[in-house]
């Protein structure tokens, strides 16, 4: 048997594999996203103690030909309960789904794991709009990847004094009102509503506004599309998160 690997991991989901076994999906501190075969665990008392979003200490055997790690030992480090806030649970799933989709070098996994850990802990303590925390998390991931997104700066004139009025659908670049008015390629631009522009401007200090901001679904979808366009331009594949579609549904449509 190959030498075991030890790591901390956040449990993203678990699924049945056989009458006695489960496949566990973790984002780990030292290995990034991994799938783990837990043989016989459905018959053990440990099965009833596993909770999605919880942090665990893992003792794993390296992958077999199936690509699955084999669980040696598992012990609970931290439990998280977001069951009282469905939108916060969806926002937590967004982060795990995103990190599991990215190609993260193993030596950089601890940085992303620390970000995920603090994000999940904070979600557990807040009652405000979870989408705001998700956007802040996403901006930090962009920074870690060396593709920072500045929600205050126009991509053309670099001013931070004017509110952002639109973005380029192909690049996610932002435009202030003045630059938008002089642009020769307006068909490639998506305009921001004034409410979405305000939300965008508050993002760098969004922690100060969590209890007072109540975005509507149209604003949430607008900013999600902006970040999706920026993501595609820099990562070369679409940002399609099932959990993000769920999260959008917790926000009410525009009032008449």
N, C-alpha and C positions, 0 to 999 in steps of 0.2 A: 504494500500500500504506500502511495506517495506521501511525502511529508505534508502535514496539515498547515493550513493558513489561518491565522487569527485576524479578526477585524471586527469593528463595530458596524452595524447595519440598521437602516430604517426599513421596516417591512412595508412594501408597497401593496402587495396583494398575495393571496394564497389560492391555489386551485387544486382540485382533486386529481390524483395521478393513478391511483389504484384503490382497492378496498382498504389498504393500510397506509398509503403514502400520499404526500402532498408535494406540489412544486411551489416553492416560496420565491417571490421576487423581491430583491433587496436593492437599495442603493447603499453601498458600503463606503466606509472611510478610505480603505486602502485598495479596493479593487474596482470601484465604480459600480455600475449596474450589473448584477449577476442573477442568474436563476439557479436555484438550489433544490436538489431532490432530497426530500426528508423521508427516508424509508421508515415505515412502521410508526410514524408519528401520530397517525389517526387513532392508533390503539393506546397511545401513551397519554398520561395526564397532561403532558406539555401542550398537546393539541388545543385544549380548552383555555390555555393561558396566552395563546398567540393573538395579538391584536394589531390590525393594520395601523400604520403610522407610529407604532412603538419602536423603541430603540433596543437592539439586542447585541449581546456579545456572541460572536459566531466562531466556531471552530470547524473549518471546512477542509475537505479533501479536494485537490485540484480537479478540473473538469475531465470527464471521460470522453469517449468518442461522441457521445450525444451532446456535448457542450455544456452539460449541467455539472455544477459543483455538487458534491455529496456532503450532506450535513453530518458532522461528527457530534458536536455538542452545541447547545443554544441556551442562553440564559438571559432573562429580562433585565435591562438596565433602566429603562424609563417607559412608562405607559403614558399615552396621550388619549384624551377623550374629547372628540369634537362632535359627538353624536347630538349634542344640543344645538349645534349650529350647522345645518346642512350646507350653507354656502361656504362656510369655513372649511368644511370637509372637502368640498369640490376644489377650493383654492389650494388645499394641501395636495390633492391629487394632481393638480396642474403642475406643481413643482416637481413631483416625482415622475410624472409622465414626460416632462421636458428633459430633465436630467438623464432619464433612461434613454432618450432618443439622441442625445448628443454624443459625439466621440470625444471623450475626455481622457487625456493621457493619465496613466496610473499615478504618476508622481504628483499630479495636480488634484487628484481626487479628494485629499484631505481638505483643501480649500473649499470645494463645492459642498462637501459633506458638512463642514462647519456652517456654511451659509444656510443649507437646508435645515439643519438642526435648530438654528436660532429662529428661522422663519416659522417652522412648525410650532416651536414653543410660543412664539409671539401670537400666532393665530389662535392658540388655545386660550389666550388671556384677553382677547379683544372681542367686542361685540359690534363693532362698526362694519362698514362695507368691506368685505373680504377682497373684492376686486382691486381695491386701492393697494392693498398689501401685495397682491399678486403682481401688479404693475411695477411696484418698487423692487420686488424680487427679480423680475425679468430684466429690469435696467441693470441690476447688479451682475446678473449673468452676462449681459452684453459687455460690461466692463471687464469681467474676468477673461473673456475671450478676446480682448483687445479690439473690440468694435463698439466703443462707447456711443451711447445715444444721449445727446443733450436735448432735453425737451424745451429748453429756453432759447436756443440759438437758431437763427435762420441759417439754412445751409448755403445761401449765396452771400449775403452781406455780413453774416456772423453776428449781427446785432442781437442783444438779449433784452433790449428795451421795448420792442414791439411784440404784441401778442402774435402767436402763430396762427396763420389763416388757412393753410393747406399743406399737403405733402405730395411728393412725387410718387405715383403708384409703382414705378419701376425701381426706385432706389430707397424710398422711405425718407428722403431728404425733406426738411421742413422749409416753409416759405413764410416770411412775414407779409403783412398787407402790402407794403411798398414794393417788395420784389415780385409778389404775385401780380400786381397791377402792370408791371413792365415785362412780364414773362411772355415769350413768343410761342410757348408750347403749352397753353392752358388746358388742352385736351388730356394731357397726361397727369393733371393735378386732381386731387380729391380735396374738396373743401371741408374744413372743420366748422362745426357749429360753434357759436360763441360759448356755449356751456362746455363743450369738449375742449375748446381752447383754454378755458379757465382751469379745467381739471389738469390739463397737460402742464400748465404753468406752475401748478401747485405740487406736482409730483416730487421734486427734489426735497420738499419739506412736508410731505404728505402726512407724516406721523403727527403733525400738529393739528390735523383737520379730520382725523378718522371719525370722531364722534359727531361731526356736523354735516359732512358731505353725504348726500344721498343721490348718486347718479341714476339716471334713467337708462333703460335698455338701449335706446338709440345711441346715447353717448358711449356706453360700454362697448357696443359693437363698432362704433367709429374708431375708438382708440385701439381696440383689439385688431382691427383691420390695418391701422397704421403700423402697429408693431409687427403684424404678420408680413407686411410688405418690406419693412426694414429687415426682418429676419431672413426672408427669402433672398433679398439682395446680397446679404453678407454670408449666409450659410449654404446657399444654393439648393435648398429644398424647403418645401412649405412647412409652416408652423400650423399643424392641424392636430389639436389636442381635443379628444373627446370630452375630457373633464372641463375644458374651457367652454365648450358649447353648453354643458350643464350649468356652469357657473353663470353664464349670461341670463339664464332663465329665472334667476332669483331677483332680477331687477325689473321694475314695472315699466310698461310702455309709457310713452308720452301722455301726459294728462291733457284733456280737451280744454 
